[in-house]
Amino acid sequence: MSQESVARVHCSHCLERHSFTLVEEGSFSRSLSRCDGCGGLGVRCRGPRCTAMARVEEPPPEVGGLKKLRGRVHREFCSAHAGELWSWEAYGAKLDDVTSWQRLKQYPRTTNLKRTARYVGVGIVTLGGAGAIATAGPALVVKAGAAKLLGKAGTGVAISSLKGAALKSASVAKIGTLVGAPAGSKVAAGTVVSMAAVGGVAGWRLGADGHELVRALRCFDVVDCGGSPAEGVQSLFINGLFSENAQNIDDWLQGGLRGLVGARRWVKWDANRWKSLLSVVLPPLPTAPGTAWVRAWKGAQRRTAEVACLLADLIARTPPERTYRLFGHSLGGRIALLTMAELGRRGHRRIAGSALLGAATPCHDPEVWDLATRSLADGASLVNAWSRRDHILQVVFRGAERGALAAGCAPVPNAPAGVCNVDCTDIVPGHMQWKAHGGAVLDRAGA
């Protein structure tokens, strides 16, 4: 039996090391093999001295036309050399604790040969085209311009033709490139991952290990705030807009959460706060579509999705027996929810409980809430604490989101099993008072 049929190498489908069984021996092309772990087809990566397997993708049975005639698509490079992973070594790295996340920066990035080959090809075509035009003379250029064949300089047809909703749909369609699901991978049966909440992250071309975000989120950090390290469960506290860079979690503890057992961790993140502060003082109609305030708000929302993907990746790297409690206020609640959704999508049931206090995230988003419940450990619950007196969410959030209701001021309708809506209208008078009543909220929820 050939070496290719027994070697344990990385598979670009499941991203794990498995042996491969030879399917078709290639005389003038690469041999086709099948992963013994996930069943995906693969061929040897064309990267120098790379032993990993590149994906071979078969057209879905429902497609027709040219895609059906094209048949299987043999990728040239593995996930690392195609830029979908930072590196195979970094993808498999584990963490003892989420606070040691900066250790991931020590891994060098694998060269993106797919991008390099594309640039080289474009350069050759450009040089060849320039030579042909110079030879043909100015008359050819005039005719091509009259026929509108040249287009605008510096624009690409694929990008310039996608505008507005079409561009957003294209980003959402690439949601499979999120952490844990490289392009072409399959999601659990029955799960439709087209969440607009994290659709903006797809444009980042995230690797399956979040290393791009490790370097992009400059102010991100997970800080040790004491507690009982001996306990298996850890509590992660996430602040919202204008308080995401606070210096400690004293306001959480003073609100009645000091008695939590286990280690305490504070998640710092950057919401581009200076842009948000600037946009607040730009009248008139700060919540009208297209204003500076709304643009800053949308930017902060995209950042929450990026932070959530990275945080979920860090949690997944820690020992599997460790569980976490997530506490989020305002946009921090949105980060907690999206973190749970990403963990649930990846099949990690690591959340021992979560409390969202005045969460600035839509309550009408069944896909996200359902995925979030899939990350809950046995007996755990996701508490959505809401108050009708949270006027910031009632006015500002609804204005920025074009009428959408925030989970922090309304219950989640048709809440899936595991979600507990808690009405705190009588105890929480406003958006900035949530953390001061955190203990009372948990008592009411029975958590």
N, C-alpha and C positions, 0 to 999 in steps of 0.2 A: 504493500500500500504506500502511496506517495507521502512525502513529508507534509504536504498541504492538508492531508486528510486526518492527521493526528496532532498537529501542533496546536498548543493553546495560545491563542493570540487574541488581541482586542477586536471585538465585533462592533461595527459602526451602527448596528441596529439597536442592540441592547446595551452597548457600552461596557460590557463585561468581558472577561477573558474566558474563552471557551475553545474546545476543539472543533474542527470543521471536517465535515465529510465531503469528499470529492463527488461532484454531480456530473460535470462535463469536463473532460480533458481538452485543453485548448492547444491546438497545433501551432497556430499563428497568432493567438490571442491569449489573454489570461484565462486560467482555468477557473471554472465556476464551482463554488463550494457552498455548503449549507451549514449554518451555525447549529451545533448540537444543543445549545441552550435555548435560543429563541426561535430557531427555524428560519431565520432570515438568510437570504442569498447574499453572497459576497465574493469579491475578487481581490487580489492583492493590491494594496495601495502602490501607486507609482512613485511615492516619495522615496528618496535615496535611503537605503538601509532600513526602511520601515517594514515591519512584519505585520502590521495591522491590516484588517480587511475593510475595503471600501464597500459601500452599499450597492446592491443591485435591486432596483425597484421595478416591480411588475405593474402594469396599468390596472386600475380597478376594473372589475367586470362590467360596471355600468357605463364606462366611457366608450366612445366610438370614434369614428373618423380617423384623422391622422394619428392621434395618440394611440389608437388601437393598432394601427398598422406599424407604428414605431416599435411596439413591443417593449421588451425589457430595456431599462436604462442602466447602463453600467457607469457608476461614478468613477472618476479617475483617482480620487484621493480619499483617504479615511477621514473621519470626523475631525481629527486634530489638524491634519494638513489642509483640510477644507475650511478651516477657521471656525468650526462649530464648537470646538473645545479649545481651552487654553493650552492644554497638553494632556497626554494620557496619564502622566505621572501626577499632575495636579488634580485631575478628575478623581483619582483613587485615594487622594490624601484624606486622612481622618483627623479629627480634632478631639482633644481631651475635654475641652470646654469652649463655649462660644466666645469667651473673652480672648482666646488665643487665635482669633481669626486672622490676624495680620501675618501669621506664619505662612499663609497661602501665597504671600507676595514673593516668597523666595524661589518659586518655580519659574524657570524661563519659559517663554511662550514658543510653541512650535511654529515654524515658518508657515505662513498661509500660502501654500503653493498654488492653490486654486486661484487666488487673487493675482498672484504673480504671473501665472500663465495667461490670465485674461488681459492683464496690462501689456504683456509682451505681444499677444495676438493683436490687440488694438493698435499697438505701435507699428507692427508690420503692415497691417491693413492701411493705416494712415499714411505711412511712407509710400506704399505702393500706389495709393490713390493720388497722393500729391504728385508723384512722378508721372502718372497717367494724365492728370490734368495739365501739368506743365508741358507734356509732349503734345497733347491735343490742341493746346492753345486757348486763348481767351474765348473763342466762339463757343466751345463746349460749356464753359462756365455760364455764359449768358443763356444758353438754351436750358441748362439744368435749373437755373434760377427762375426762368420763365415757367418751367413745368413744376416749380415748388418741390424739387427733389432734394435740395440741400438743407432746408429747414433753418432754424436759428442756430447760430454758433453757440456751442457749449451746452446744448440741450439734448436730452435723450428722448426718443419717442416713447419708451415704456414709462418714463417718469412724468414727462410733460403731459401725457394723456390722462394721467390719474390726478383728479382734483376733487377736493371736497369729500363727499361721502364715498366716492370710489377709492380714494387714497386711504381713507380710514378702513374700508372693507378689506383692502389689500393688506394692511397691517394686521388686522384681526385674523385674516386667513393664514398668516404666518405664525399664529400663536403656538404652533408646535415646536418652535425654536426656543421656547422658554426653558428655564432650568429643568433638567431631567428629561426633556423630550426633544431631541434633535429632529431636524427636518426629515420627514418620511417615517417617523416612528409612529406606533399605534398607541392610542389612549385606551383606558379601560372601557369595556363594552358598555354602551348606554350612556357614556359621558360625552357631552357636547361642549368642548372648551372654546367658546367664542365670546369670552367675557370682554365686554367693552371696558371694564374696569382695568384690565391689564393689557388691553389691545395695544396701547401705545408702547409697551415694552418690547413688542415683537420687532419693532424697527431697530432695536439695538443689536439684533443678531446675537442674542445671548448664547454663550456656550452652556453646556449642560452642567457646568460647575460654577457659574457666576463669577468667573475671574475678571471679566470685563468690568463688572460692577465694583469689584474690590478696588479697582484703580479709578473708577469714575466718580464714586461717592466719596469726595474728599473729607467730609466732616462726619462720616459714618464711624461709629465705634460702639462697642459693647463693654460697659464699665462694671467692674465688680463693686457692689454696694453692701457687702457683708451678708449677714444671715447665717444659716446653718448649712455649711457645705456638705455635711455628712448625709443630709437628707437627699433622696434621689430626685425630688422635684425641684425645679428652679422657677422663680418668678421673674418675668421680663416685663418692664414698665416702659411704655412708649408714649411720649408727650405729643401734643398737637402743634398746630401752627402758632408761631410767636413764642412757644415755650419748648420747642424741640431741642434747643441747645441750652436748656437750664443746667445748672451745675450739680444737681443732685436730685434725689427722689424724696426729699423731706416732705414736700407737700402731699405726696401719696401716703406716706407713713403717718403723718399727722391726721389724715382723714379717716383713720381707723384700720389701716392695713398693716400696722406694725406687728401684729401677732401672727403673720403668715410664717409657716415653717418652711425651711429650705433656703437655698441661696437666693440672693436678690441681684438682679442684673438690670442696668439701665441702658436702653438702646438710644444712642444719639444719632440724629440724622439731620441732613441739611435740606430745607425746603425752599432754598433761594430766598431767604427771609428778607434780604435788603430790597429785592425787587417787589416783594409783597408789601413791605412798608411804604415804598415809594408810590405804589399804585393806589394805596388807600387814600392818599391825599390828592388824587387826580379827579376832580368833579368834571362834569355832572354825571348822574346816573351810573354809579360804579358797578351795578349789576347788569347793565345792558350788554347784549352780545357784542363782542369785539372790542370792548374797552380794555384799558390796561389792567384794571383790577381782575377782570375775568380771565385775561390771558395769563396773569400771574397765578391765579387760582388753578387753572388747567395745568400749568407747569408744576405746581406743587402736587397735584394729583398724580401726574406722571411719575414724579419722584417717589411718591408713596408706593407705587407698583414696583419700582426698581428696588427700593429698600426691602419690600416684602419678599421679592424673589431671592435676594441675597440672604436675608434672615432665614428663610425656609431652607436654603441650601446649607447654611451653617448648622442649623438644628439637625438636618439629616446626616451631617458628618460626625456628630457626637455619638457616644456609645448608645446602642439601641435601647438599653434598659432605662435610660434617663428620660424623664417626662418634663413638660414645661406648662406653666400657667402664664397666660398673656393678659396684660392689663393695658388698655389703650384708651386715650382721651382724644376726642375730636378727630383730626386726621391720623392720630396715633391709633385710634380704633379702626380706621380704614386699613392701616398697615397690618394690625393684628388679624383682621378678617382675611385680607389677601394672603397673608402668611399661612394661615390655616387652609385656605383654598388651594394653595400650591402644594402644601404637604399632603392634603387629601387627594389631590390629583396624582401625586406620586405614590400614594398608598402607605404613607407614614402616619400611624396613629400614635402621635407623640404628645398630644395636648391633653393635659389633665384637667383643664378648665380654662375658661376665658371670660373676661368681663369687658364689654365695650361701653364706655361712659360717654354719652353724647357723641356717638360716632358720626363723623361727617362722611357718610357713605350711603348710597341709595338703599332704601329698605325694599324696593321692588327690583330685586336682582336675584331671582331664584337659583340660577346656575351657581353663582358665587356662594350663596348661603348653603346650598346643598353640598358643594364641594368642601366647604369649611367643616361641616359636620362629619365628613369622612376622616378628618384628622383627629377626632376626639377619641381618647382612650375609653375603656369600658367604664360606664357610670359617670362620665364627665358631661358637662353642659356648656353651652355657649350663651352667656347672658347678654342680652341687648337691653340696656337701661335707657329709657327715654323719658322726656319731659316736655309737656306742651308749653312750658314757660321758657324753653330754650329759644329765645327770640333770634339769636344769631343764626341758628340753623333754620328757623322758620322763615326768615327774611333773606339773609345773605346766601345761604346754600340754595334755596329754591330759586333765587334770582340767577345765580351763576349756573345752575343746572337746569334752567328753563322749566321750572315747575316741579322738578322731582322732589319727593319727600326724603328727608334724611332719616336714617335709622335712629338718630339721637332724639328725634321729636315725634316719632310715630312707630308703632309696632310693626314687626315684619309680618306681612300678610301670608296666610297659609304656611306658617313657619314649619320647616322640616323637623323631624324628631331630633332632639338635642338642642334646639334653639329655645331659649326661655326669655320671653318678652316681659320686662319688669317696668311698670308704670311708676315713675318717681316724680310726678308732677307736684305732689304735695311736699316733697322734701328738697327738691333741687330747684332754686328760683331762677337760675340762669346758666349760660354756657360755661362761664369761668368758675362756677361753684361745684362742678362735678367731683373733682378730686377731694374737696373738703368733706364730701358726704360719701366717700367710697365705701367705708365700713357699713354704713346704714344701707347702702344699695345691696351689698352682698348679703347682709342679714335678711333683707326683704326677699332676695332671690333664693335664700336657703343654701347658698354656696359656701 
